[in-house]
Amino acid sequence: MFLHVLSIFLNVVAPVFGIVALGYAVGPRLKLEARTLARVAYYVFVPAFAFHVISTSHVALGRTVRMVAFITLAHLAFAALAWGVARMLGRSREIAAAYVMLAVFGNVGNFGLALIRFRLGEEALAPATIYFIAILVIAFIVCVGAAGWVKGGKLSAVASIFKTPALLVVPPALAVSSTGVEVPLLLSRMVGLLADAMIPTMLLTLGLQLRGVRDLRPSADAVITTGLRLVAAPAIAAAIVPWFGLTGLERAAGILQSGMPVAVLVSIIAIEYEIAPNFVTTTVFFSTLCSLPTLTLLLSLV
């Protein structure tokens, strides 16, 4: 058992954290800007990756619907649990909203896709990408909705989620996958090359973004929300996945995507809406560090 866990740590987890550490270390020396890399990934690499993986996969529509239903219910459960814990502890509405945001938005792009690819193989990228896109939409809606509710603002920003490049490529990618239409070789090769650049670029970007975190002293709330994200969330996902009849790669990928550390995007939303930005940003960093052992264990169990 020990050798199995050690092998997963060295061969699956360490390479991913190594690239993040590389971005953290060399970013300032090379004067790299996280915002520029993030925008390139968001508008170019991520949609190319999504189109490439989905269009070349053969995930049945029925299973896709069940996967989306499963991951939606799971994330709504994460949100409800986080809200309940925060209110039970007597936290303010603002901190309770931050609890919810931290609980539902895992780092399913930077970490999730890379770890699943190393642990489960290339075949797992199709369900992992479907989960990635579904979680992105769900998490943005919940986070922006919670922030808007606290601040009494409008929720019109939620509508902009459906204009995200990664989501826009899903319909044509599904059409290609279901009909078997041949994508022109020129376009296929361009998309494939861009798709290959997504994971390393996003991991380097994560390292650059974490470099910007100033206050690294976790509060009690940071410890609690980290536990909700890294321990409670995958446990809930594992408990409810049998309800949807998902097995194999679809089951494993869904549980793994539910156990990722908090996404850096939560910090951006918290800063934009002024929802406890220091607490949120500290938790992003703390959860990323704590995910080193939790992800190693989770990867060994699926």
C-alpha positions in Angstrom: 0.0 0.0 0.0 2.8 2.4 0.9 4.7 1.7 -2.3 1.5 2.2 -4.3 0.8 5.6 -2.6 4.5 6.6 -3.0 4.4 5.7 -6.7 1.3 7.9 -7.3 2.9 10.8 -5.4 6.1 10.6 -7.5 4.6 9.8 -10.9 1.3 11.6 -10.8 1.2 14.4 -8.2 4.8 15.6 -8.1 5.1 16.4 -11.8 2.0 18.6 -11.6 3.2 20.4 -8.5 6.6 20.7 -10.0 5.4 22.7 -12.9 3.4 25.0 -10.6 6.5 25.4 -8.5 8.5 26.2 -11.6 6.0 29.0 -12.5 6.2 30.3 -8.9 10.0 30.3 -9.0 10.9 31.6 -12.4 8.0 33.9 -13.1 9.5 37.0 -11.5 12.9 36.3 -13.0 11.5 36.1 -16.5 9.0 39.0 -15.8 6.1 36.8 -16.8 2.6 38.2 -16.2 0.0 35.8 -15.0 -2.8 37.9 -16.5 -1.4 37.6 -20.0 -0.9 33.8 -19.8 -4.3 33.4 -18.2 -6.0 35.3 -21.0 -4.3 33.3 -23.7 -5.2 30.0 -22.0 -8.8 31.2 -21.4 -9.5 32.4 -25.0 -7.3 30.1 -27.0 -5.9 27.0 -25.3 -8.9 26.0 -23.2 -11.5 26.1 -26.0 -9.0 24.3 -28.3 -8.5 21.6 -25.7 -12.3 21.2 -25.1 -13.1 21.0 -28.8 -10.2 18.5 -29.4 -11.1 16.2 -26.5 -14.8 16.2 -27.0 -14.9 16.0 -30.8 -12.5 13.0 -30.8 -14.3 11.1 -28.0 -17.2 8.8 -28.0 -19.1 9.5 -24.8 -22.8 8.6 -25.3 -25.3 11.4 -24.9 -27.1 9.6 -22.2 -24.0 9.2 -20.1 -23.1 12.8 -20.7 -26.5 13.9 -19.3 -26.1 11.7 -16.3 -22.5 13.0 -15.7 -23.7 16.6 -15.8 -26.7 15.9 -13.5 -24.4 14.1 -11.1 -21.8 16.9 -10.9 -24.5 19.6 -10.6 -26.2 17.9 -7.7 -22.8 17.3 -6.0 -21.8 20.9 -6.3 -25.1 22.2 -5.0 -24.6 19.8 -2.1 -21.1 21.3 -1.5 -22.7 24.8 -1.5 -25.4 23.8 1.0 -23.0 22.1 3.3 -20.6 25.1 3.3 -23.5 27.5 3.9 -24.8 25.4 6.8 -21.4 25.1 8.5 -20.8 28.9 8.2 -24.2 29.7 9.7 -23.8 27.1 12.4 -20.5 28.8 13.4 -22.3 32.2 13.5 -20.4 33.7 10.6 -21.6 36.8 8.8 -23.4 36.7 5.5 -20.2 37.8 3.7 -18.1 35.1 5.3 -20.8 32.5 4.7 -20.9 33.5 1.0 -17.1 33.1 0.9 -17.5 29.6 2.4 -19.9 28.7 -0.4 -17.6 30.1 -3.1 -14.6 28.3 -1.8 -16.5 25.0 -1.5 -17.9 24.9 -5.1 -15.0 26.2 -7.2 -12.3 23.6 -7.4 -9.2 23.9 -9.6 -10.6 21.4 -12.1 -8.7 22.9 -15.1 -5.1 23.4 -13.9 -4.9 20.5 -11.5 -7.8 18.3 -12.3 -7.2 17.6 -16.0 -3.4 17.0 -15.6 -3.8 14.7 -12.6 -6.6 12.7 -14.2 -4.6 12.3 -17.4 -1.5 11.0 -15.5 -3.5 8.7 -13.2 -6.3 7.4 -15.5 -4.8 7.8 -19.0 -5.9 9.7 -22.1 -9.3 7.9 -22.3 -10.3 9.7 -19.1 -9.8 13.2 -20.6 -13.2 13.1 -22.3 -15.3 12.7 -19.1 -12.9 14.9 -17.2 -13.3 17.7 -19.7 -17.1 17.4 -19.6 -16.9 17.7 -15.8 -14.5 20.6 -16.2 -16.9 22.6 -18.4 -20.0 21.7 -16.3 -18.2 22.7 -13.0 -17.0 25.9 -14.6 -20.6 26.9 -15.4 -22.0 25.8 -12.1 -19.3 27.3 -10.0 -19.5 30.7 -11.7 -23.2 30.8 -11.3 -23.0 30.0 -7.6 -20.1 32.3 -6.9 -21.4 35.3 -8.8 -24.9 34.6 -7.4 -23.6 34.4 -3.8 -21.5 37.5 -4.2 -24.3 39.4 -5.8 -26.8 38.4 -3.1 -24.5 39.7 -0.3 -23.8 43.0 -2.1 -27.4 43.4 -3.3 -26.2 43.7 -6.8 -27.7 42.3 -10.0 -26.9 38.8 -11.2 -26.6 39.9 -14.9 -22.9 38.7 -14.8 -24.2 35.2 -14.6 -25.4 35.5 -18.2 -21.9 36.2 -19.4 -20.9 32.7 -18.3 -22.6 31.3 -21.3 -20.4 33.4 -23.6 -17.2 31.7 -22.3 -15.1 30.3 -25.2 -14.8 26.8 -23.6 -18.6 26.6 -23.5 -19.2 27.9 -27.0 -17.2 25.1 -28.6 -19.1 22.4 -26.9 -22.1 22.2 -29.3 -19.9 21.9 -32.5 -17.6 19.5 -30.7 -20.5 17.3 -29.7 -21.9 17.5 -33.3 -18.5 16.3 -34.7 -18.3 13.5 -32.1 -21.9 12.2 -32.7 -22.0 12.5 -36.5 -18.5 11.3 -37.3 -17.8 14.3 -39.5 -14.2 14.7 -40.5 -12.6 17.9 -39.4 -10.2 19.3 -42.1 -6.6 18.1 -41.4 -5.3 21.7 -41.3 -7.8 22.7 -38.6 -7.5 19.4 -36.7 -3.7 19.8 -36.5 -3.9 23.5 -35.4 -6.5 22.6 -32.7 -4.4 19.7 -31.6 -1.2 21.7 -31.2 -3.1 24.4 -29.3 -4.8 21.8 -27.1 -1.4 20.3 -26.1 -0.3 23.7 -24.8 -3.2 24.1 -22.4 -2.2 22.1 -19.3 1.4 23.2 -19.0 0.4 26.9 -19.6 -2.3 26.7 -17.0 0.0 25.1 -14.4 2.7 27.7 -15.0 0.0 30.4 -14.7 -1.2 28.9 -11.4 2.4 29.2 -10.0 2.5 32.9 -11.1 -0.9 33.6 -9.5 0.1 32.0 -6.2 3.2 34.0 -6.2 1.0 37.1 -5.8 -0.5 35.8 -2.5 0.9 38.0 0.3 -0.7 36.8 3.6 0.1 33.1 4.0 -1.2 32.7 7.6 -4.4 30.6 7.5 -7.2 31.4 9.8 -9.6 28.9 11.4 -12.1 29.7 8.6 -9.3 28.9 6.0 -8.7 25.5 7.7 -12.4 24.7 7.8 -13.1 25.6 4.2 -10.0 23.7 3.0 -11.4 20.6 4.8 -14.7 21.1 3.1 -13.1 21.4 -0.3 -10.5 18.6 -0.1 -12.2 16.1 2.2 -16.0 16.6 2.4 -16.5 17.4 -1.3 -15.0 14.2 -2.8 -16.7 12.2 0.0 -20.1 13.6 -1.0 -19.4 13.0 -4.7 -18.4 9.4 -4.0 -21.6 8.9 -1.9 -24.0 10.1 -4.6 -22.4 8.9 -7.8 -24.0 5.5 -7.6 -27.4 7.2 -7.9 -26.6 8.1 -11.5 -25.3 4.7 -12.5 -21.8 6.0 -13.4 -18.9 3.6 -13.2 -15.3 3.3 -14.4 -13.7 6.4 -15.8 -16.8 8.6 -15.5 -17.1 7.7 -11.8 -13.4 8.2 -11.0 -13.0 11.4 -13.0 -16.1 12.9 -11.2 -14.8 12.1 -7.8 -11.3 13.3 -8.5 -12.6 16.6 -10.0 -14.6 17.1 -6.8 -11.5 16.9 -4.6 -9.3 19.6 -6.3 -8.1 22.6 -4.3 -9.8 26.0 -4.6 -9.4 27.6 -8.0 -7.6 31.0 -8.2 -10.6 32.4 -10.0 -12.4 32.5 -6.7 -9.9 35.1 -5.5 -10.6 37.2 -8.6 -14.4 37.0 -7.9 -13.9 37.8 -4.2 -11.7 40.9 -5.1 -14.2 42.1 -7.7 -17.2 41.9 -5.3 -15.2 42.6 -2.1 -16.2 39.4 -0.5 -13.6 38.8 2.2 -10.7 38.9 -0.3 -7.9 38.3 2.2 -9.6 35.2 3.6 -10.4 33.8 0.2 -7.0 34.4 -1.3 -5.3 32.9 1.7 -7.5 29.8 1.5 -6.7 29.4 -2.2 -3.0 29.1 -1.4 -3.5 27.0 1.8 -5.8 24.5 0.1 -3.3 24.2 -2.8 -0.5 23.3 -0.3 -2.8 20.9 1.7 -3.9 19.2 -1.5 -0.5 17.6 -1.9 -1.2 14.8 0.6 -5.0 14.7 0.1 -4.8 14.3 -3.7 -2.1 11.6 -3.3 -4.5 9.6 -1.1 -7.6 10.3 -3.2 -5.7 9.3 -6.4 -4.7 6.0 -4.7 -8.3 5.2 -3.8 -10.1 5.7 -7.1 
